[in-house]
Amino acid sequence: MQHPLSLQSTPVVLSEGLSRRWATTDSNYFQRWDPAVGSEPGFDPTVDQAKSHLTPKSKVDIHVVDYSHDRLELHSPDSASLGEFLKDHPKPSWSACRWIYVNGIEPEVVRCLGTHKNLHPLALEDVMDLQTPTKVNWYENHCYVELNMVKLVEPFHGGERASKGDTYKSVMRHRRLKANGPRSRSLASDKFGLSWEQVSAFLTEDGTVITIFEYSGKDVFTPILARLQSPQTVVRSSNDPSMLLQAVVDTTVDLSLPIGHAVAEIFEELERAVLYNPRIPQSKQLHVLRSGLTLLLNNTISIGGLVKTLCDHRPVGELPDSASSSLGERPPTRIQLPSTQISPMARIYFQDVQDHIQTLSNSTRMSIRSAENLSSLIFNSITASQNESVRKLTLVSSFFLPLTFLTSYFGMNFDPMPSVMEHSETFFWFIATPVMCGTLILLTVGPKWRAWFTKLRRGNSRR
């Protein structure tokens, strides 16, 4: 009897209603990681494990960058030859850091990297699971960092990008939510939205940094590679692998900053519209905007906790300041920690990332409060408008109420009633005219008299 997770040539039903067999090496589909309930935890790269459904393959871009302060080499192996390349081209002795960049999550690539660098199966499982929360884990020979990259995206406009003069021309082009596309959410209809995707990073003890992106790794790889190509930059001249990890996290956070600027402009437009012409559809737009901002805020808070953990991490044998001061005259105790460490320089620069996160978090909170205030203003304005309409209707009804009473009275069949029997309306208007004049005076002058009497009474009470 075969194990329930063993690889079989059984048909799999896709979400589109198509039936396919398990993917082969030359198929357009790979098996998405989805272990059975109660299975062994972790993704063991030495065991060929099956998954429960297929996902279209995305193109996997791989670059290997070896660098030191005075030299840099860039290689671009494909996914099929990655294992061979890593075996034939180990990290050079002159290289202070090796960066293995992967854009696209494919099991064979993850398995190859896990085998080559002896990565922990639990960390590899987190790479394959796209629902992994933001966190940092320390293992014996490497550090694993998991976070989400949230960025501003544009919608399609008739198949073309927005005009060059558009406010959001600097953001990435929006890709609609598909089976093989990033998860996205609209913030302002036909204007912009946000997308989020998983970013995984490994920092190993031999100075290798492995970054695995879902789809948009180029947005992070391009600016960092430009910095590495200049020997004067800190990330290049420091010869510090943890500084490269800091650059990846910093760039990921910076991609979220344009969302705040775009939301501020949308709020300016909505606020002007709400003040002059409040409408219920505006509250729906604000609800969508607020839900997206809440998602951004939760992600920002999670990354803030991750960066704080990296800042507070201490090398082997180093104690936190509070622990050192509490020892008194006792000799310091050596703490047994993993061999992979965040350097003191990287910790300083991670504090700068914390400042960016704090700025983004504050602006997002302010935007959420503004959305709530605008929603309240919409309903309060509409309620006040309805109350004013009811007040005017009440005044009109009050004006005609005496006339309605007199009409009803004279419409009754009384016998004898000379004014009715003789078909004369003189007596009716003789009574209705002073009544209507008195009602009109009370409706117009009455509120002013009441305000004057109230003011006079307050003045007498103060005396």
N, C-alpha and C positions, 0 to 999 in steps of 0.2 A: 504494500500500500504506500502510495507516494505521500510525502509531506504536503500539507495544504498550501505551502508557499513555494513548492517546487515548480520549476519552469516547465510548462506544458504547452503544447500546440493546440490550445483551445480558443474558440472565438471570443472576442471581447466586444461588447456593445458600447459604442461611443455615444457622446451626448447628442450628436447629430443623427442618431438612429442607424449608423452604419456599423457593420460587423467586420472586424479584422482580426487576424491572428497576432500572436505576440510578435513584437518588432524584431527584425534581424538587423545586422550591422549596416546593411545598405538600404534600410527602410526609411521612409519619411516620418516615422513615428518612433518615439522612445517610451519606455515604461516609466510612468510617474510613480514616485515612491509613495506607497500607501500600504503599510504592513497590516496584516490581519490582527484582530484583537487577540491579545495574549501571546503574541510572538516575541521572540528575543529582542530586547531593546538594542538600538544601535544599527548602523549601516556598516557591516563588516566588508571592507574592500577585497578581502581574500576569498569571499564566498559569493557566488553568482546567485543573487536573490531576486525573486520575481516581485513584480508589483501588481496592482489590481486593475489598472486601466492605462490606456495609452494617451499620449499627448503629442501633438505635432512637434517635430523637431525644429528648434530655432537654430540659426547659424551661430556657431560657437567661435568667437574670436579669441585667440590666445596669443599673448606676447610675453616674452621672458626678457627682463631688463637686468643686466648685471652692471653694477656701478660702484665706483669709489670716488674720492674727491678729485682724482686726476684722470679717470678713465670711465667710459661708458660703452656698453655693447647691447644691442637690441636684436632679438631673434623672434621670429613669428612662426612657430610650428603649427601644424593643423592638429585637430583633435585625434586623428587616426595615428599620427606619428609622435604624439606627445610623450608616451612612455619610452619610446626609443630615443627621443631627443634628450630626455632627462637622464637616461642611463649613459648615453654617449657624451653628454655635455654636463658634467656635474658643476657645482658652483666653483668658479675659479678661485685660486688662492689670493689673487689680487683684489677680488671683489669684496667690498665691505657689506654689501647687501644684494640680494637677488629678489626681484619682484616678479612673481608669476601672476599675470593678469588673465582672468577668464571672464568672458562676457557670454553668458548662456549657461544654464544648468542642465548638464547631460550626465547621466549616471556613469558612463564609461570614463569620462574625464574626471569626475569626482573620485571614482574608484582608483584611477591611475595616480592621482595626487595623494590619496590616502595611503596607498601602498608605498609610494616613493618617499614620503616624509613621515611615515608611521603615525598618521593622524588618528585620534581617538574615534572609535565607531559612533559614540554619542554625538560628537561634534559633526561628523559626516551626516548623521541622521538629521541634525538640525539644518544642515545645508540643503538637503533634499526636501525637507518639510517647509513649505512656503508660509506656514502659519506660525512659525517659531517667533516667540516674543523677543524684544530687544534685551540683550544680556551680554555678559562677558564671563567666560569660564577659563580656569587655569588648570592645565593638565601637566603631566610630568615633564614633557619636552616641548610644549607649545602652549600658546594662549589663543583662545577662540573668541572672536567678537561678532555679534549678530545685531544688525540694526536695519531699519527701514529707511529708504531714500524717498522723500516726498518732494515733488517739484511741480512747478507751474507749467501747464500745458495749454495749447490753443486748440480750438475746434477747427474742423475743416470748413472752409468757406467756398463751396462750389468746386471742391477738389483742389483749391489753391490755398496758399497761406494768407494770413491777414496782410493788409497793405503794409508797405515799409514804414509808413508814418504812424502805424498803430502803436499804442502804448506798450503792448506786450510783444513787440517784435523780437526782443532779446530772449524770450523763453522758448522752450522746445515745442515742436509741432505736436499737436494732440493726436494720439492714436486711439481709435475707439476700442472699447472693451471687447476683446475676442478671447478665444480659447488659448491662444498663444501670445497674447498681448498683456501689457501691464494692467493692473487693477486701477481704475480711475473713477473719479466722481466730478460731476459738474458743479461749479460754484456760481457762475453767472451764465445764464443761457446765451449761447451763441457768442460768448466772449472768452471765457477761460474756465479751466477746471484744474484739478490736481490729480496726479497719479502717484502711486506708491509701489515700491518693489523692494525685494529683499537684497541686502548686501551682507556677504559673509567674508570674514577676514581671519587669517591665521598668521601668528607671529611665532616662528620656531626658534629654537635655541641656537641654530647655526646661522642666524641672520637672514632668513628667508621670510618674505611676506607674500602670502597668497591671498588674493582678493577674487571673489566669485560674485558676479552680478547676474541679475536675471536678464535684463534687456538693454539698459541704458548705461552700461559701464563706460562707454566712450565719453560721456559727459564728465566723468571723473578722471579717466585715463589721460585724455588730451591735455588738460591744464597741468596735471602733475608731471607728465612727461616733458612738457615745455620747461618746467622748473628744473627737472633733473638734467636737461641738456645744457643748463647754465651752471658752471662750477661755482659761481658766487652765491647761489641760493643756499639757505640753511639746510634744506633737506638733502642736498648733494654734498655740501662741504662737511657736514657733521659726521658722515660715515655711520649713521645711527639708524638701524632698521625700525626702531620704534618711532622715529621722526617720520618715516614713510607712512606708518600706520596712522600717525596723527594727521598727516596731510590728507589721507583718504577720508577719515572721519570729518575733518574740517571742510573739505570740498563737498561732502555729502550734506552737511548742515547748511553750507552756503547756498546750495541749490534750492533750499526752502525759503530763503530770504525774499526773493522776488514776489512770493505770494502775498506778503504783507503790504508791499507797495501797490500791487494790483487791487487788493481788497480795499485799501484806503481810497482809491479813486472810485471804485464801485460804490462805496458808502457815500462819497460826496455826491454822486449822481442820485442815489436813492434818497438821501436826505433832502435834497432840493425838490425832488418829485413828491416826497411825503409832505413837505411843508406847504406846497402849493396845491397839490391835488392827490390826497391820500386815497388809495384804492386797496381792495382786498388782495388782488394778485401780487401787490408789492410785499405783503406779509408772507406769501408763499415763497417768493424769491429770497426773502430774509431767512426763512426757515431752512431752505436748502443751503444757503451760505453759512448759517450758523452751525449746521450739522457737519459741513466740511471743515470748518474752523475747529470744531471740537475734536475731530479726528486728527487734525494737525497738532493741536495742543497736546493731546494724549501722546502722540509720537514724540513731540519735542520734550515732554517731561521724561519719557522713557530714555531718550538719548542723553538727557541731562544726568540721569542716574548712572548711565553707562560711563560717561566721561568722568563723573566724580569718582567712580570706582577705579578707573585707570589713573586718575590723579593721586588717589590715596594709596595706590599700591606701592609697597616698599621692597627694595632689593633684599637679597638674602643677608641675614644678620642685622638688618636695620630695623629699629623699633620706631613706632610713631612717637611724636613729641610728648604726648600725654603719658604714654607708657614709660618713656625714658625718665621723665621727671618723677614718676611715682616709685622708681626703683631706689632712690636715695643713694646710699653708700654701697649698695649691692652691685656686683659686677654685671654687665649687660648679658642678657640671655640671647643665644643665637636662635633665630626662628627658622625652621625648616620650610622653605617655600620653593615653588617650582623654579627651574633654572632660567626660564624665560622672564625677562624683566622689562619694565618701562623705565627708560633712563631719566635722570633728573631733568635734563634739558627738555625731553618730550613732555614731562609732567608740567613744566612751565608753559609750554605751548598749548597743552591741553586746557590750561586755565583760560587761555584766550578763546578757545572753542566754547568754554563755559560762558564767556561773556556774550558770544554770538547767540548761544542757546537762550540765555536770559533775555536778550533783546527780542528774539523771536517769540519767546513765551509771553513777555509783557505785551507786545503788540497784538498777539493773537487773543490774549485775554481782553484787551481793550476793544478789539473788534467784536468779540462775542458780546460784551456788554453793550456796545453800540447797536448791534443787531437786536438785542432784547429791548433796548430803549426805543429804537425805531418801530419795532413791532407794537409796543405799548402805545406809542404816539399815533400809529395808524388807527388802532381800535378806539383810542380816546377821541381822536379827531372825528372819526365816523360817528361815534356815539354823540359827541357834542353837536355835530351837524344834524343828526336825527332829533336830538332834543330841541334844537332851534326850530326845526320844522314842526314838531309837535306843539311848541309854544305859539308859533304863528297860527297854526290851525286852531288852537284853543282860544286865541284872541278873536279870530273870525267867528268861531262858534259862540263865544260869549257875547259878541256884538249882535248877532242875530237871534240869540236866545229869547229876549223879551218879545221881539217881533214874531217869533214862532209861537210863543204863548198866546199873544193877542190873536194871531191868525187862527189858532186852534179854538180859542174861545168864541170868536165871532163865526166860526164855522159850525157851531152847534145849533141844533134845531130847538130854539126856545120860542115859546108862544105865550103871550105876545112879546115881540122884540121889534120896536119900531124901526131901528136902524137896519135891521135885516129884512123885515117885511117890506119896507119901502125901497129896497135895493139902493140904498145910499151908503157911500163909503166915507162920508164926511166925518161922522162920529168916530170911525176907526182911526183915521189919520189924526184926529183931534187928540186921541189918547196916545197913539204910537209915536208921534213926533217928539213930545217932551221926554218920553221914556227912552227913545233912541239917543237923544242928545245927552241925557243924563248918563247913559251907559258909555257913550263915547268919551265923555269927560272923565269918568271913573277909570277907563282903560288907559287913557293917555296921561292924565295929570295925577292919577292916584299913586303910581309908583314913585313919582317925584315928591309928592307930599309925604309918603311914608319914609323916604330917605331923609327928607328935611326934618321930620319929627324925630327920627332915630338919632340924627346928629345933634339935634337940640337936647334930647334927653341925655345923651352921653355927656354933653357939655355941662348940664346941670348936675349930673352925678359926680363929675370931677370937682365941682365947686363944693 
